[in-house]
Amino acid sequence: MLTIEKTMQDYIELEEKFGAHNYHPLDVVIERAEGVWVYDVEGNKYLDCLAAYSAVNQGHCHPRIVKALKEQAEKVTLTSRAFRNNQLPFLYKELSELTGYQISLPMNSGAEAVETALKAARKWGYKIKGVENDKAEIITCENNFAGRTITIVGFSTEAQYKDGFGPFTPGFKSIPYGNAEALEKAITKNTVAFLVEPIQGEGGVIVPPEGYLKKAYDICKKNNVLFIADEIQTGLGRTGKLFAFEYDGIRPDVVIIGKALSGGCYPVSAVLSNKEILGVFKPGDHGSTFGGNPLGAAIARESLKVLTEENLVENSYNLGKYFMEKLKQIKSQHVKEVRGKGLFIGVELKPEAKGARRFCEAFMKKGVLCKETHENVIRFAPPLVIKKEEIDWAMERVGEVLNAP
Ligand SMILES: *Cc1c(COP(=O)(O)O)cnc(C)c1O
């Protein structure tokens, strides 16, 4: 086949012609990436301030993770769980040592891990708590994001996520985010779990009122309701702690992780909990062909090691503060609020700013990649390997755009 020099536009046309249109990406066609930098097919370079929705916390193509991937790919990639492999046991052990949770259950995508946690909670409700069969209720929050399966979009409050996809799974109850009293009121004898994001990511980087998670946790304990933290986006260092729930000094019964668990090199997710809760699964109850495969497990093991050995959690804490200060120094007429924790930062624009998308497009032209979330919020969540000078580089450009009319 002839190799013809292609422009960005050629790729975009191909994609529009042959792909389903369930996304509206920025028109940048990325060819390669390294650390915080990505390069398009025309040779332009950009600082990535999205980090694949926090899946590449360790930086793009981290050499250690890529090495682990290559080495494992040449040995064995998939055994299915019909047989055992020599990587998964160590992933289990290392996850437990790192997080303090007794056991875990591996899946692939975040949504699958959320589904797994919900299944565990329901089964725990029937087998351990003693809820009457098929009566289990799970409480979720307005403005949540937990993935795109039919069950999960069923408890979304985002009209577009649900439109045309019903009927939905029953057994979910929605309450306002950040309101502990609403949780207390919503609990009944049939409530088995409360599912919550410590900071709502897709919802617009919404940081709940101080002490909210602690209050909600105490309410759950009092009522024998499982507290499930969806840390798929906030976890693994993003907010300046290993888990965002640590800011509230709590210990959720169930923690869901994904995204950065593989440093962006492979889909790997997991549910962390104790033996009483995950122990409700017996052989045959639940599974996944790829879940726990040796390639994913080897990659996840190295990704966790990179996170701790390179002090990325601390870097997120320290440079997150620096990043936020820099953003606050930009005195833009368009900005309503800058908020976040660690390197998980949202800039909410005023309604008059006419949407975040146009700012993201302008950043892109200057070499900074961001994506709007919820019309008027720009999320800044670069790989956690980012350096001060790189933040300065980005902020100079971001400032130019935010200060323009
Ligand atoms: C991304 C995300 C998910 C879903 O993960 P997928 O891998 O896209 O299925 C679930 N919960 C939260 C909080 C997320 O950010």
The ligand as an SDF file (V2000), in Angstrom:
LIG
                    3D

 15 15  0  0  0  0  0  0  0  0999 V2000
  -14.8930    7.3690   33.6850 C   0  0  0  0  0  0  0  0  0  0  0  0
  -15.7440    7.0920   34.8450 C   0  0  0  0  0  0  0  0  0  0  0  0
  -16.5210    5.9230   34.9220 C   0  0  0  0  0  0  0  0  0  0  0  0
  -16.6590    4.9500   33.7700 C   0  0  0  0  0  0  0  0  0  0  0  0
  -15.4670    4.4160   33.3240 O   0  0  0  0  0  0  0  0  0  0  0  0
  -15.3930    3.7540   31.8680 P   0  0  0  0  0  0  0  0  0  0  0  0
  -14.0390    3.1180   31.8350 O   0  0  0  0  0  0  0  0  0  0  0  0
  -15.5240    4.8730   30.8720 O   0  0  0  0  0  0  0  0  0  0  0  0
  -16.5010    2.7810   31.7620 O   0  0  0  0  0  0  0  0  0  0  0  0
  -17.2230    5.6930   36.0880 C   0  0  0  0  0  0  0  0  0  0  0  0
  -17.1930    6.5600   37.1080 N   0  0  0  0  0  0  0  0  0  0  0  0
  -16.4690    7.7000   37.0690 C   0  0  0  0  0  0  0  0  0  0  0  0
  -16.4620    8.6090   38.2410 C   0  0  0  0  0  0  0  0  0  0  0  0
  -15.7440    8.0140   35.9250 C   0  0  0  0  0  0  0  0  0  0  0  0
  -15.0740    9.1580   35.8570 O   0  0  0  0  0  0  0  0  0  0  0  0
  1  2  1  0
  2  3  1  0
  2 14  2  0
  3  4  1  0
  3 10  2  0
  4  5  1  0
  5  6  1  0
  6  7  2  0
  6  8  1  0
  6  9  1  0
 10 11  1  0
 11 12  2  0
 12 13  1  0
 12 14  1  0
 14 15  1  0
M  END
$$$$
